[in-house]
Amino acid sequence: MTDFTSFESYNATPRLTSLALSPDGTRLVTVVSTLAADGKTWQGALWEVDPTGERDAVRLTRSAKGDSSPVFAPDGSLLFLSARPNPLAKPGETKEQKALWRLPVHGEAAEVLRPGGGVGHVRAEGETLLFTSSTYRFTEFGDQDDAKRKAREDAGVTAILHESYPIRYWDADLGPSYPRLFSVPLGDITTEKVTTLSEDAESRLSDEDIALSPDGKWAVHGHGVDVSASYGRRTELRLVATDGGTSRAIASEDGFSFFDAAFTPDGTAVIAIRFRESTADTPYRRDLVRIDLADDSITPLAPGFQEEPDHPVVSPDGSAVFFTASHLGHQPVWRLDLATGDITKLTVSGYYSDVVVSPDSKTLYALRNSIDHPPQPVRFAATGADQDPERLRAPGALTSVPGTLTEISTVVADGRTVRSWLVLPEGASADSPAPLVLWVHGGPVMSWNGWTWRWNPWLMAARGYAILLPDPALSTGYGPDFIKAGWGRWGAEPYTDLMAITDVAVERADIDASRTAAMGGSFGGYMANWIATQTDRFRAIVTHASLWHLDAFSGGTDSSYFWMREMGDPLTQPERIAANSPHLRVADIKTPMLVIHGDKDYRVPIGEGHRLYFDLVRHGVTAKYLYYPTENHWILTPGNSRVWYETVWAFLAEHVLDQDWERPELL
């Protein structure tokens, strides 16, 4: 039972990711991560879940390095990734790269492939294994790549020469090796049998967007295409024979990118997401398309669908496509009937991911979470609207949370309805109103629609706070016009929406309107900064990984082109950045602020945090700066996560609850 008043108990709660179903539909496997013995990392292990829901889950693997990414092979064996040492290797032979391991139906797991660049993503169909691995430019997979790797290591060289953009992604430097796509026979997984399927290794393969045909003879992968110096890059889908034969672009369109490919069962078509790239006037937009491989024609499948589809999965009988899309504070599973075009929302509530379909196409399995419960495996029918799925037995289930969850909404000036989750702590009432924390989500094109380990409201509720989780303009789940309302206007409608829904919350008798704070991360951190420049209604503001100086940010982020499509080039189109940049309004800030930033954050570079803190200090604003030299956009390690929460709690206690400042013990 998780005790949310104890961060150690919270950290020890098992965390589930990934879901794989065996070809015969009798075995369901997930990854369960728990704290390592030293408490410094989380370790993943494979667990088998009973698809019928009758038996308890059983642990399959144990490794100090952790195991991840389960994929069933056609013969029923289980492939997975792990950096565990090979027990058959000579001392010193095993490197730290992620290797491919195979767990037979009966017997022990064995290492089957450990290339010098590790293994990234894996697919298995027919007689073919498809995988990605990082290799150096102008080298062949295997001995030649290994020699280049060793030569750099022996010479102490870490330099990277870039000849194209981008150069970084989230928290990772791109290069000096880049992912390529490879195939190998499932019956003979050896380095000698590996076939290279993508030659261009310079940051162009989208290694998450790979698909393998049911017969194992064809693969689809994403490929970056440089458009122009002002536009940047778009992604096309390429079809390649897994025996190393022909390759061609099957979906390549100016103004669009394609990803999340899935073959139809007969192998004649691919279902994918078409992503309309954004402009200054139009937000980006996803739609579901069918690509016929006979003539590469592209057909929209759900042109009237108002939400943003993601992660399509085709039923084995070819009758339907299942996908997820945010909707009114949830992320349901949807069913698209390929014969009629009808769309059905299959689930009534919750956030779904990792959807898999039974071999008879009658049953779906997925990981379901919600604002008040972490991910758990569930099963439900492939047809039928608004189902409440059956929860399967697995680690990590919660018996309760310290409070209640409700919803509030308001109609704003332009007629849109702005809604929000409201977490109320136990005991909140008119006689004992709770202090309120406005918590702004990141993105910005996303929603408060599921569980989060990093920004968990129940840890705050356990300490007596009510938490407001609103979806302002730019949020998903409310149609394209809701996103467009805040496009290029971050300081306008998103801000006024937040203030309007906060006004509704503080009118409640169980909320103490005199004790409020605001906080957020990434875009939420930007909004926290903007709020600080616009009002002094809050007694404290916490800003994490936040945008501050938008001109500087525009060239420092890992995806400058993407940003400039919305906000414009600061040299030739400075008006929109000037209208939305909070750093120009620092003199108006009066509210105490806690700034938090990780040095390895490439999405919102560390200079944003440094400049924000300096600007606050030089303008006499009460401020503290929690700086993480080794963390990125997120605070991922258990110890640093603990200190994050302890510092936030202490800061809010000082300024919202009028308690003395208590410096966290480890700082």
C-alpha positions as CSV (number, residue, x, y, z in Angstrom):
1,M,0.0,0.0,0.0
2,T,1.5,3.3,-1.1
3,D,1.7,6.0,1.7
4,F,1.7,9.4,-0.1
5,T,3.0,11.1,3.1
6,S,6.2,9.1,2.7
7,F,8.2,9.9,-0.4
8,E,10.2,6.7,0.1
9,S,6.9,4.7,0.0
10,Y,5.8,6.5,-3.1
11,N,9.2,5.9,-4.8
12,A,8.9,2.2,-4.0
13,T,5.6,1.8,-5.8
14,P,6.1,-0.5,-8.9
15,R,5.9,1.3,-12.2
16,L,4.5,-0.5,-15.3
17,T,5.5,0.2,-18.9
18,S,5.2,-1.7,-22.2
19,L,2.8,-4.5,-23.1
20,A,3.4,-7.5,-25.4
21,L,1.0,-10.3,-26.4
22,S,2.1,-13.7,-27.6
23,P,1.1,-14.8,-31.1
24,D,-1.4,-17.4,-29.7
25,G,-2.9,-14.8,-27.3
26,T,-2.2,-16.8,-24.1
27,R,0.7,-14.8,-22.7
28,L,0.8,-11.1,-21.8
29,V,4.1,-9.5,-20.7
30,T,4.8,-6.1,-19.2
31,V,7.8,-4.3,-17.7
32,V,7.7,-3.6,-14.0
33,S,10.2,-1.1,-12.6
34,T,11.1,-1.0,-8.9
35,L,13.9,0.7,-6.9
36,A,17.3,-0.9,-7.1
37,A,18.9,-2.1,-3.9
38,D,20.9,1.1,-3.5
39,G,17.8,3.3,-4.1
40,K,19.6,5.3,-6.8
41,T,17.9,3.9,-9.9
42,W,14.8,2.0,-11.1
43,Q,15.3,-1.5,-12.5
44,G,13.0,-3.0,-15.0
45,A,12.0,-6.7,-15.0
46,L,9.7,-8.7,-17.3
47,W,6.5,-9.9,-15.7
48,E,3.9,-12.2,-17.2
49,V,0.2,-11.2,-16.6
50,D,-2.6,-13.7,-17.0
51,P,-4.8,-12.4,-19.9
52,T,-7.9,-14.1,-18.3
53,G,-7.4,-12.2,-15.0
54,E,-7.6,-15.3,-13.0
55,R,-4.0,-15.7,-11.8
56,D,-1.4,-13.4,-10.2
57,A,1.4,-12.0,-12.3
58,V,4.7,-13.9,-12.3
59,R,8.1,-12.4,-12.6
60,L,10.2,-13.7,-15.5
61,T,13.5,-12.0,-15.4
62,R,16.0,-10.5,-12.9
63,S,18.9,-8.2,-13.7
64,A,20.9,-5.6,-11.9
65,K,21.0,-3.7,-15.2
66,G,17.2,-4.0,-15.8
67,D,15.3,-5.5,-18.7
68,S,12.9,-3.7,-21.1
69,S,11.1,-3.7,-24.5
70,P,9.5,-7.1,-24.7
71,V,8.6,-8.4,-28.1
72,F,7.3,-11.9,-28.9
73,A,8.8,-13.9,-31.8
74,P,6.4,-16.0,-33.9
75,D,7.6,-19.2,-32.2
76,G,6.5,-17.8,-28.8
77,S,9.9,-17.0,-27.4
78,L,10.3,-13.6,-25.8
79,L,12.8,-11.1,-27.1
80,F,13.9,-8.2,-24.8
81,L,16.7,-5.7,-24.3
82,S,19.1,-5.6,-21.4
83,A,22.6,-4.3,-20.6
84,R,23.1,-7.3,-18.2
85,P,26.5,-9.1,-18.7
86,N,26.6,-12.2,-20.8
87,P,27.4,-15.1,-18.4
88,L,29.1,-17.0,-21.3
89,A,31.5,-14.1,-22.2
90,K,35.1,-13.9,-21.1
91,P,36.0,-11.3,-18.4
92,G,36.1,-7.8,-19.8
93,E,34.3,-8.8,-23.1
94,T,30.9,-7.5,-22.2
95,K,30.3,-3.8,-22.8
96,E,27.5,-1.7,-21.3
97,Q,25.4,-1.5,-24.5
98,K,21.9,-2.8,-24.5
99,A,21.9,-6.2,-26.1
100,L,19.2,-8.4,-27.5
101,W,18.2,-11.3,-25.4
102,R,15.9,-14.2,-26.0
103,L,13.8,-16.1,-23.4
104,P,12.5,-19.4,-24.8
105,V,9.1,-20.8,-23.7
106,H,11.0,-23.2,-21.6
107,G,14.6,-22.5,-20.4
108,E,16.8,-19.6,-19.5
109,A,17.4,-16.3,-21.3
110,A,20.4,-16.1,-23.6
111,E,22.1,-13.2,-25.3
112,V,21.7,-13.3,-29.1
113,L,23.1,-10.0,-30.3
114,R,25.3,-7.2,-28.8
115,P,26.5,-4.8,-31.5
116,G,28.9,-2.1,-30.5
117,G,26.2,0.6,-30.9
118,G,23.7,-1.4,-28.8
119,V,20.2,-2.3,-29.9
120,G,17.5,0.3,-30.0
121,H,14.1,-1.0,-31.3
122,V,13.0,-4.5,-32.3
123,R,10.3,-6.1,-34.4
124,A,9.8,-9.8,-35.2
125,E,7.5,-11.2,-37.9
126,G,7.6,-14.3,-40.1
127,E,11.2,-15.4,-40.3
128,T,12.7,-11.9,-39.8
129,L,14.0,-9.8,-37.0
130,L,14.2,-6.1,-37.5
131,F,16.3,-3.9,-35.3
132,T,18.0,-0.6,-35.0
133,S,21.6,0.1,-33.8
134,S,23.8,3.1,-33.8
135,T,26.8,3.0,-36.2
136,Y,29.4,5.5,-37.3
137,R,29.2,7.2,-40.6
138,F,31.0,5.6,-43.5
139,T,31.5,2.3,-41.7
140,E,29.9,-1.2,-42.1
141,F,28.0,-2.9,-39.3
142,G,30.1,-5.2,-37.2
143,D,33.9,-5.2,-37.2
144,Q,34.4,-2.0,-39.1
145,D,32.1,0.0,-36.9
146,D,33.6,-1.6,-33.8
147,A,37.1,-0.6,-35.0
148,K,36.1,3.0,-35.5
149,R,34.5,3.0,-32.0
150,K,37.6,1.6,-30.4
151,A,40.0,4.0,-32.3
152,R,38.0,7.0,-31.0
153,E,38.0,5.6,-27.5
154,D,41.8,4.9,-27.5
155,A,42.6,8.4,-28.8
156,G,40.3,10.0,-26.2
157,V,38.2,11.7,-28.9
158,T,34.7,12.8,-28.0
159,A,34.2,15.5,-30.7
160,I,31.3,15.4,-33.1
161,L,31.3,17.1,-36.6
162,H,27.8,18.1,-37.6
163,E,26.9,18.7,-41.2
164,S,23.2,18.9,-40.8
165,Y,20.6,20.0,-38.3
166,P,19.3,19.0,-35.6
167,I,22.3,18.3,-33.4
168,R,20.6,17.3,-30.1
169,Y,17.3,15.7,-29.0
170,W,15.8,16.2,-25.5
171,D,18.8,15.1,-23.4
172,A,20.9,13.4,-26.0
173,D,23.6,14.6,-28.3
174,L,23.1,13.3,-31.8
175,G,26.2,11.7,-33.1
176,P,28.9,10.7,-33.6
177,S,27.1,7.5,-34.3
178,Y,23.5,7.4,-35.7
179,P,20.8,4.7,-35.8
180,R,20.5,2.5,-38.8
181,L,17.9,-0.2,-39.6
182,F,19.0,-3.8,-39.9
183,S,17.4,-7.2,-40.5
184,V,18.6,-10.7,-39.6
185,P,16.9,-14.2,-39.9
186,L,15.2,-15.1,-36.7
187,G,16.6,-18.6,-36.9
188,D,20.2,-17.4,-37.2
189,I,20.7,-14.2,-35.3
190,T,24.4,-13.6,-35.9
191,T,26.5,-10.6,-36.9
192,E,27.4,-12.3,-40.2
193,K,23.8,-12.6,-41.2
194,V,22.8,-9.0,-40.6
195,T,21.6,-7.0,-43.6
196,T,21.8,-3.2,-43.6
197,L,18.4,-1.6,-44.7
198,S,19.1,2.1,-44.3
199,E,22.5,3.4,-45.5
200,D,22.3,7.1,-44.6
201,A,23.3,7.1,-40.9
202,E,23.4,10.9,-40.2
203,S,20.5,11.6,-37.9
204,R,17.9,10.7,-40.5
205,L,16.4,7.4,-39.4
206,S,13.4,7.8,-37.1
207,D,14.3,4.8,-35.0
208,E,11.0,4.7,-33.2
209,D,8.9,4.6,-36.4
210,I,9.6,1.2,-37.8
211,A,7.2,-1.5,-38.9
212,L,7.5,-5.0,-40.2
213,S,5.0,-6.7,-42.5
214,P,3.3,-9.9,-41.2
215,D,5.3,-12.1,-43.5
216,G,8.6,-10.4,-42.5
217,K,9.5,-9.5,-46.1
218,W,9.0,-5.7,-46.0
219,A,9.9,-3.0,-43.5
220,V,8.7,0.6,-43.2
221,H,10.8,3.3,-41.5
222,G,10.8,7.0,-41.0
223,H,13.4,9.1,-42.9
224,G,14.3,12.7,-42.4
225,V,14.2,14.9,-45.5
226,D,15.8,18.4,-45.5
227,V,13.4,20.9,-47.0
228,S,15.1,24.3,-46.8
229,A,17.3,26.4,-44.6
230,S,14.2,28.2,-43.3
231,Y,11.8,25.2,-43.0
232,G,14.1,22.5,-41.6
233,R,13.2,18.9,-42.0
234,R,10.1,16.7,-42.5
235,T,9.8,12.9,-42.2
236,E,8.8,10.6,-45.0
237,L,8.0,6.9,-44.8
238,R,10.2,4.5,-46.8
239,L,9.5,0.9,-47.8
240,V,12.4,-1.5,-48.0
241,A,12.7,-5.2,-48.6
242,T,14.2,-7.0,-45.6
243,D,16.5,-9.0,-47.8
244,G,18.3,-5.8,-48.6
245,G,16.5,-5.3,-52.0
246,T,14.5,-2.3,-53.3
247,S,13.7,0.8,-51.2
248,R,11.4,3.7,-52.0
249,A,9.5,6.5,-50.4
250,I,5.8,5.6,-50.0
251,A,4.6,8.7,-48.2
252,S,6.4,11.9,-48.9
253,E,4.5,15.2,-49.0
254,D,5.5,18.8,-48.7
255,G,4.2,20.3,-45.5
256,F,3.6,17.0,-43.9
257,S,5.5,14.3,-41.9
258,F,4.5,10.7,-41.5
259,F,5.0,8.3,-38.6
260,D,3.5,5.5,-36.5
261,A,3.2,3.1,-39.4
262,A,1.4,-0.3,-39.1
263,F,0.9,-2.9,-41.9
264,T,-2.5,-4.3,-42.7
265,P,-2.6,-8.1,-42.2
266,D,-2.5,-8.8,-45.9
267,G,0.6,-6.6,-46.3
268,T,-0.9,-4.5,-49.1
269,A,-1.2,-1.3,-47.2
270,V,0.1,0.7,-44.3
271,I,-1.9,2.7,-41.8
272,A,0.0,5.7,-40.5
273,I,-0.3,9.1,-38.9
274,R,0.0,12.1,-41.2
275,F,1.3,15.1,-39.4
276,R,0.5,18.5,-40.9
277,E,3.5,20.7,-40.0
278,S,2.6,24.0,-38.3
279,T,2.8,27.5,-39.6
280,A,2.5,30.9,-37.9
281,D,-1.3,30.8,-38.5
282,T,-2.2,27.1,-38.2
283,P,-1.3,24.6,-35.5
284,Y,0.1,21.2,-36.4
285,R,-2.6,18.5,-36.9
286,R,-2.6,14.7,-37.0
287,D,-4.9,12.6,-39.1
288,L,-5.1,8.9,-39.8
289,V,-4.3,7.7,-43.4
290,R,-4.1,4.5,-45.4
291,I,-1.2,4.2,-47.8
292,D,-1.8,1.6,-50.5
293,L,1.5,0.0,-51.5
294,A,0.4,-0.9,-55.1
295,D,0.4,2.8,-56.1
296,D,1.4,4.7,-52.9
297,S,-1.9,6.5,-52.9
298,I,-2.8,8.2,-49.6
299,T,-6.4,8.1,-48.3
300,P,-7.6,9.9,-45.2
301,L,-9.5,7.4,-43.0
302,A,-11.3,9.7,-40.5
303,P,-11.5,13.2,-42.1
304,G,-14.2,14.4,-39.7
305,F,-12.5,13.2,-36.5
306,Q,-11.9,16.3,-34.3
307,E,-9.2,15.0,-31.9
308,E,-5.5,14.0,-32.5
309,P,-5.1,10.3,-33.3
310,D,-2.0,8.4,-32.2
311,H,-0.5,4.9,-32.3
312,P,-2.7,3.0,-34.7
313,V,-3.0,-0.7,-34.4
314,V,-4.6,-2.8,-37.1
315,S,-6.8,-5.8,-36.0
316,P,-5.5,-9.2,-37.2
317,D,-8.7,-9.8,-39.3
318,G,-8.2,-6.4,-41.0
319,S,-11.6,-5.1,-40.1
320,A,-10.6,-2.2,-37.9
321,V,-7.9,0.2,-36.7
322,F,-7.6,1.0,-33.0
323,F,-6.0,4.2,-31.9
324,T,-5.8,6.6,-28.9
325,A,-6.6,10.3,-28.8
326,S,-7.0,12.8,-26.0
327,H,-10.7,13.7,-25.2
328,L,-12.1,15.8,-22.4
329,G,-9.5,15.0,-19.8
330,H,-9.1,11.4,-20.8
331,Q,-7.2,9.4,-23.5
332,P,-9.7,6.7,-24.7
333,V,-9.2,3.9,-27.2
334,W,-11.1,4.4,-30.4
335,R,-12.2,1.9,-33.0
336,L,-12.3,2.8,-36.7
337,D,-14.4,0.4,-38.8
338,L,-12.5,0.1,-42.1
339,A,-15.6,-1.0,-44.0
340,T,-18.0,1.8,-42.9
341,G,-15.7,4.5,-41.6
342,D,-17.6,4.6,-38.3
343,I,-15.6,5.6,-35.2
344,T,-16.5,4.2,-31.7
345,K,-15.1,5.4,-28.4
346,L,-14.4,2.1,-26.7
347,T,-13.5,3.2,-23.2
348,V,-15.5,5.6,-20.9
349,S,-12.6,7.0,-18.8
350,G,-8.8,6.8,-18.3
351,Y,-5.6,7.2,-20.3
352,Y,-4.7,4.2,-22.5
353,S,-1.4,3.2,-24.1
354,D,0.4,0.1,-25.5
355,V,-2.8,-1.3,-27.1
356,V,-2.5,-4.9,-28.4
357,V,-5.2,-7.0,-30.1
358,S,-5.9,-10.7,-29.6
359,P,-5.4,-13.1,-32.5
360,D,-9.1,-13.5,-33.0
361,S,-9.6,-9.7,-33.1
362,K,-12.2,-9.8,-30.4
363,T,-10.3,-8.6,-27.3
364,L,-8.0,-5.7,-26.6
365,Y,-5.4,-5.4,-23.9
366,A,-3.8,-2.1,-22.9
367,L,-2.1,-0.3,-20.0
368,R,-4.7,2.0,-18.4
369,N,-4.0,4.8,-16.0
370,S,-5.9,7.9,-14.8
371,I,-5.3,11.0,-12.7
372,D,-5.9,8.9,-9.6
373,H,-4.3,5.6,-10.6
374,P,-0.9,4.5,-12.2
375,P,-0.7,2.2,-15.2
376,Q,-2.3,-1.2,-14.9
377,P,-3.0,-3.9,-17.6
378,V,-6.6,-4.2,-18.6
379,R,-8.8,-6.2,-21.1
380,F,-11.9,-5.1,-22.9
381,A,-14.0,-6.0,-26.0
382,A,-12.9,-4.8,-29.5
383,T,-16.5,-3.6,-30.0
384,G,-18.9,-1.7,-27.8
385,A,-18.9,1.9,-26.7
386,D,-17.8,3.4,-23.4
387,Q,-16.6,0.2,-21.7
388,D,-15.1,0.0,-18.2
389,P,-12.3,-2.5,-18.8
390,E,-11.5,-5.4,-16.5
391,R,-8.3,-4.8,-14.5
392,L,-5.8,-7.7,-14.7
393,R,-3.7,-8.8,-11.7
394,A,-0.3,-7.0,-11.7
395,P,2.1,-5.2,-9.3
396,G,1.6,-1.5,-8.7
397,A,-2.2,-1.3,-8.1
398,L,-3.3,1.3,-5.6
399,T,-6.0,0.7,-3.0
400,S,-6.6,4.4,-2.4
401,V,-5.3,8.0,-2.8
402,P,-5.3,10.7,-0.1
403,G,-8.2,12.7,-1.3
404,T,-10.9,13.0,-3.9
405,L,-11.0,13.9,-7.6
406,T,-13.7,16.1,-9.2
407,E,-14.1,18.3,-12.3
408,I,-14.9,22.0,-12.7
409,S,-15.4,24.2,-15.7
410,T,-16.2,27.7,-16.9
411,V,-17.2,29.4,-20.2
412,V,-14.7,32.1,-21.2
413,A,-15.2,35.3,-23.2
414,D,-14.9,33.6,-26.7
415,G,-17.5,31.0,-25.8
416,R,-15.1,28.1,-25.2
417,T,-15.6,25.8,-22.2
418,V,-12.5,25.5,-20.1
419,R,-12.5,22.4,-17.8
420,S,-10.1,21.2,-15.1
421,W,-9.5,18.3,-12.7
422,L,-9.6,19.4,-9.1
423,V,-7.8,17.2,-6.5
424,L,-9.2,17.8,-3.0
425,P,-7.3,16.7,0.1
426,E,-9.0,14.6,2.8
427,G,-10.9,16.8,5.2
428,A,-11.2,19.8,2.9
429,S,-14.5,21.6,3.7
430,A,-16.1,24.9,4.4
431,D,-14.9,24.6,8.0
432,S,-11.4,23.7,6.9
433,P,-10.7,25.1,3.4
434,A,-7.6,23.8,1.7
435,P,-4.8,26.0,0.2
436,L,-4.8,25.8,-3.6
437,V,-2.0,25.1,-6.1
438,L,-2.7,25.9,-9.7
439,W,-0.6,23.3,-11.7
440,V,-0.2,24.1,-15.4
441,H,0.6,21.2,-17.8
442,G,3.5,21.2,-20.3
443,G,3.4,20.6,-24.0
444,P,1.7,23.0,-24.6
445,V,-0.4,20.9,-27.0
446,M,-1.3,18.2,-24.5
447,S,-3.7,17.7,-21.5
448,W,-4.0,16.7,-17.9
449,N,-5.5,13.3,-18.8
450,G,-3.5,10.7,-16.9
451,W,-1.2,9.6,-14.1
452,T,2.2,11.2,-13.8
453,W,5.1,10.0,-11.6
454,R,7.0,13.3,-12.0
455,W,4.2,15.8,-11.3
456,N,2.0,13.8,-8.9
457,P,-0.8,15.8,-7.3
458,W,-1.5,13.2,-4.6
459,L,1.9,13.9,-2.9
460,M,0.6,17.5,-2.6
461,A,-2.8,16.4,-1.5
462,A,-1.3,14.3,1.3
463,R,0.2,17.5,2.6
464,G,-3.2,19.3,2.7
465,Y,-3.1,21.1,-0.7
466,A,-5.9,21.2,-3.3
467,I,-4.5,20.9,-6.8
468,L,-6.1,22.5,-9.8
469,L,-5.2,20.7,-13.1
470,P,-6.7,22.8,-15.9
471,D,-6.7,22.5,-19.7
472,P,-6.4,26.0,-21.1
473,A,-6.3,27.0,-24.8
474,L,-3.7,24.9,-26.7
475,S,-4.8,21.8,-24.8
476,T,-5.7,18.6,-26.7
477,G,-9.1,16.8,-26.3
478,Y,-11.3,19.7,-27.2
479,G,-11.0,20.0,-31.0
480,P,-8.7,21.9,-33.3
481,D,-10.3,25.3,-32.6
482,F,-9.3,25.0,-28.9
483,I,-5.7,24.6,-29.9
484,K,-5.8,27.4,-32.4
485,A,-7.2,29.8,-29.8
486,G,-3.8,29.9,-28.1
487,W,-1.6,29.4,-31.1
488,G,1.2,32.0,-31.1
489,R,-0.7,33.7,-28.3
490,W,0.8,32.0,-25.2
491,G,0.5,35.0,-23.1
492,A,-3.1,35.7,-24.1
493,E,-5.9,33.1,-24.1
494,P,-3.9,30.4,-22.3
495,Y,-3.3,32.9,-19.5
496,T,-6.8,34.3,-19.3
497,D,-8.2,30.7,-19.4
498,L,-6.1,29.8,-16.4
499,M,-7.2,32.8,-14.4
500,A,-10.8,32.2,-15.3
501,I,-10.8,28.6,-14.0
502,T,-8.8,29.6,-10.9
503,D,-11.6,32.1,-10.2
504,V,-14.1,29.3,-10.3
505,A,-12.0,27.1,-8.0
506,V,-11.4,29.8,-5.3
507,E,-15.1,30.5,-5.1
508,R,-15.7,27.1,-3.6
509,A,-16.2,27.0,0.1
510,D,-13.6,24.2,0.5
511,I,-10.9,26.3,-1.0
512,D,-9.0,29.0,0.8
513,A,-8.8,31.9,-1.7
514,S,-6.2,33.7,0.5
515,R,-3.6,30.9,0.3
516,T,-2.8,30.1,-3.4
517,A,0.3,29.3,-5.4
518,A,1.0,28.5,-9.1
519,M,3.5,26.1,-10.6
520,G,4.3,24.3,-13.9
521,G,7.1,22.7,-16.0
522,S,8.2,23.3,-19.5
523,F,5.3,25.2,-21.1
524,G,3.7,25.1,-17.7
525,G,6.9,26.7,-16.4
526,Y,6.6,29.4,-19.1
527,M,3.0,30.0,-18.0
528,A,4.2,30.2,-14.3
529,N,6.7,32.9,-15.4
530,W,4.1,34.7,-17.5
531,I,1.6,34.6,-14.5
532,A,4.3,36.1,-12.3
533,T,4.6,39.1,-14.7
534,Q,0.8,39.6,-15.0
535,T,-0.6,39.3,-11.4
536,D,0.4,39.1,-7.8
537,R,-2.7,37.1,-6.8
538,F,-0.5,34.1,-5.9
539,R,1.6,33.9,-2.8
540,A,4.3,31.7,-4.4
541,I,5.3,30.5,-7.9
542,V,7.4,27.4,-8.8
543,T,8.8,27.3,-12.3
544,H,10.5,24.2,-13.7
545,A,12.4,23.8,-17.0
546,S,10.8,27.0,-18.1
547,L,11.0,29.3,-21.2
548,W,12.0,32.8,-20.1
549,H,13.9,34.7,-22.8
550,L,12.1,33.6,-26.0
551,D,14.6,35.1,-28.4
552,A,17.6,33.2,-26.9
553,F,15.4,30.1,-26.6
554,S,14.5,30.1,-30.2
555,G,18.1,29.2,-31.3
556,G,19.2,27.2,-28.3
557,T,16.4,24.6,-28.2
558,D,16.9,21.2,-29.8
559,S,14.2,21.9,-32.4
560,S,14.5,25.5,-33.4
561,Y,12.7,25.2,-36.8
562,F,9.6,23.7,-35.1
563,W,9.5,26.6,-32.6
564,M,10.0,29.3,-35.3
565,R,7.1,28.0,-37.4
566,E,4.8,29.2,-34.6
567,M,6.6,32.1,-33.1
568,G,8.6,33.4,-36.1
569,D,12.2,34.3,-36.7
570,P,13.3,36.8,-34.0
571,L,15.5,38.6,-36.5
572,T,12.8,39.1,-39.2
573,Q,9.6,38.6,-37.2
574,P,10.2,39.9,-33.7
575,E,6.7,41.0,-32.9
576,R,5.2,37.7,-31.8
577,I,8.2,36.8,-29.6
578,A,8.2,40.3,-28.0
579,A,4.5,40.0,-27.3
580,N,4.9,36.6,-25.5
581,S,8.4,36.8,-23.9
582,P,8.1,37.1,-20.1
583,H,11.7,38.3,-19.7
584,L,10.7,41.7,-21.0
585,R,8.3,42.1,-18.1
586,V,10.6,41.0,-15.2
587,A,10.2,44.4,-13.5
588,D,6.6,43.6,-12.9
589,I,7.2,40.5,-10.8
590,K,6.5,40.7,-7.1
591,T,5.7,37.1,-6.2
592,P,8.4,34.9,-4.6
593,M,9.7,32.3,-7.1
594,L,11.4,29.0,-7.0
595,V,13.4,28.3,-10.2
596,I,14.2,24.6,-11.1
597,H,16.3,23.5,-14.0
598,G,18.5,20.6,-15.2
599,D,21.8,21.2,-17.0
600,K,21.2,18.4,-19.5
601,D,17.9,19.8,-20.7
602,Y,18.3,20.4,-24.5
603,R,14.6,21.1,-25.1
604,V,14.7,24.2,-22.8
605,P,18.4,24.9,-22.5
606,I,19.9,25.6,-19.1
607,G,20.6,29.2,-20.1
608,E,16.9,29.9,-19.6
609,G,17.1,28.9,-16.0
610,H,20.3,30.8,-15.3
611,R,19.0,34.0,-17.0
612,L,15.6,33.8,-15.2
613,Y,17.3,33.5,-11.8
614,F,19.7,36.3,-12.5
615,D,16.9,38.6,-13.7
616,L,14.9,37.9,-10.6
617,V,17.8,38.5,-8.3
618,R,18.8,41.8,-9.9
619,H,15.3,43.0,-9.7
620,G,15.0,42.3,-6.0
621,V,12.5,39.4,-6.3
622,T,12.6,36.8,-3.5
623,A,13.9,33.7,-5.3
624,K,15.6,30.4,-4.9
625,Y,17.3,28.3,-7.6
626,L,17.3,24.5,-7.5
627,Y,19.9,23.5,-10.1
628,Y,20.6,19.9,-11.2
629,P,24.0,19.5,-13.0
630,T,23.2,15.9,-14.1
631,E,19.5,16.0,-14.8
632,N,17.6,16.8,-18.0
633,H,14.1,18.2,-18.8
634,W,12.8,15.8,-16.3
635,I,14.2,14.9,-12.9
636,L,14.6,11.1,-13.3
637,T,16.7,9.7,-10.5
638,P,15.1,8.8,-7.2
639,G,17.3,10.9,-5.0
640,N,17.0,14.0,-7.1
641,S,13.3,13.5,-7.4
642,R,13.0,13.4,-3.6
643,V,14.9,16.6,-3.3
644,W,12.7,18.2,-5.9
645,Y,9.6,17.5,-3.9
646,E,11.1,18.4,-0.6
647,T,12.2,21.8,-1.9
648,V,8.9,22.5,-3.5
649,W,7.1,21.6,-0.2
650,A,9.4,23.8,1.8
651,F,9.0,26.7,-0.5
652,L,5.2,26.5,-0.5
653,A,5.1,26.0,3.2
654,E,7.1,29.2,3.8
655,H,5.1,31.4,1.5
656,V,1.6,29.8,1.3
657,L,1.3,28.4,4.8
658,D,3.4,31.0,6.6
659,Q,5.7,28.5,8.1
660,D,9.5,28.9,8.7
661,W,11.7,27.9,5.8
662,E,13.2,24.5,6.3
663,R,16.1,23.7,4.0
664,P,16.0,20.1,2.7
665,E,18.4,18.0,4.6
666,L,20.4,16.9,1.6
667,L,20.9,20.4,0.1
